Amino acid sequence: MSSHFLQGPRLDVAKFNRRGQRIRVDARGLVKLGWFKKQEVEVRDVSPGGARLSLPEGVLLPDEFELRIPHFKHPRACVKRWESGLEIGVEFKLE
């Protein structure tokens, strides 16, 4: 293998894992956890395909849930895709 190949420009892999441009929003969101239970979260950014959320310490969310934020007319069904510390990435389910 050529050493020139190894020294080429690095690709930003995260760019290729997203569905569209992320928009920073820093808004409060509400996760529905059942008929009467809700959890407030911070929405860091949103893209057409998902969002990055920041959770209060000690809060665990299920793999699927409904998210309501002021930027959307209707709540979005979400699937948890990754976790890192107090942040999680979610994908919006197509309905």
C-alpha positions as MATLAB code, in Angstrom:
seq = 'MSSHFLQGPRLDVAKFNRRGQRIRVDARGLVKLGWFKKQEVEVRDVSPGGARLSLPEGVLLPDEFELRIPHFKHPRACVKRWESGLEIGVEFKLE';
ca = [
       0.000    0.000    0.000;
       1.315    3.444   -0.895;
       2.364    5.756    1.952;
       0.801    8.625   -0.048;
      -2.604    6.952    0.419;
      -2.137    6.859    4.202;
      -1.205   10.551    4.317;
      -4.209   11.796    2.340;
      -6.859   14.145    3.738;
      -8.962   12.770    6.574;
     -12.669   12.349    5.991;
     -15.174   13.628    8.538;
     -17.117   10.385    8.986;
     -19.819   12.117   11.067;
     -20.865   14.108    7.975;
     -21.817   10.918    6.189;
     -23.872    9.505    9.081;
     -26.380   12.362    9.177;
     -29.527   12.896    7.185;
     -29.230   16.575    6.403;
     -27.708   19.645    8.007;
     -27.878   19.984   11.791;
     -29.328   23.200   13.151;
     -28.378   24.326   16.650;
     -31.539   25.075   18.631;
     -30.801   24.896   22.394;
     -34.478   24.458   23.290;
     -36.393   22.585   25.960;
     -38.104   19.407   24.880;
     -40.583   17.085   26.535;
     -40.291   13.292   26.307;
     -43.471   11.318   26.859;
     -42.705    8.232   28.968;
     -46.206    6.898   29.458;
     -49.753    8.109   29.885;
     -48.934   10.540   32.682;
     -45.137   10.688   32.948;
     -43.030   13.218   31.051;
     -39.352   14.159   31.228;
     -37.882   17.529   30.282;
     -34.721   17.380   28.134;
     -32.519   19.924   26.377;
     -32.521   19.747   22.586;
     -29.031   20.722   21.403;
     -29.510   20.437   17.664;
     -31.937   19.086   15.089;
     -31.643   17.749   11.554;
     -34.383   16.483    9.231;
     -33.602   12.923   10.386;
     -33.052   13.329   14.120;
     -31.777   15.312   17.085;
     -29.142   15.461   19.808;
     -30.578   15.627   23.327;
     -28.979   16.383   26.676;
     -30.478   14.573   29.676;
     -30.505   15.488   33.357;
     -28.143   13.327   35.406;
     -29.645    9.969   36.382;
     -32.342   10.008   33.682;
     -32.605    6.981   31.418;
     -34.837    6.990   28.349;
     -36.326    3.932   26.639;
     -35.160    2.916   23.156;
     -38.309    4.443   21.614;
     -40.297    7.453   22.796;
     -42.204   10.539   21.694;
     -40.494   13.956   21.694;
     -42.241   17.311   21.657;
     -40.293   20.515   20.984;
     -41.497   24.024   20.132;
     -39.913   23.889   16.646;
     -42.302   21.138   15.496;
     -46.033   21.396   15.040;
     -46.548   17.754   16.116;
     -44.644   15.398   18.445;
     -42.025   13.170   16.812;
     -41.647    9.445   17.392;
     -37.960    8.772   18.137;
     -35.568    5.843   18.247;
     -32.433    6.156   20.391;
     -29.354    5.616   18.171;
     -26.378    6.499   20.409;
     -25.465    7.597   23.940;
     -22.407    9.455   25.234;
     -22.438   10.611   28.829;
     -25.545   12.731   29.339;
     -26.208   13.153   25.606;
     -28.139   10.896   23.261;
     -28.777   10.926   19.536;
     -32.216   10.069   18.234;
     -33.581    9.272   14.805;
     -37.074   10.444   13.902;
     -39.273    7.527   12.864;
     -41.213    7.933    9.658;
     -44.917    7.623   10.276;
];
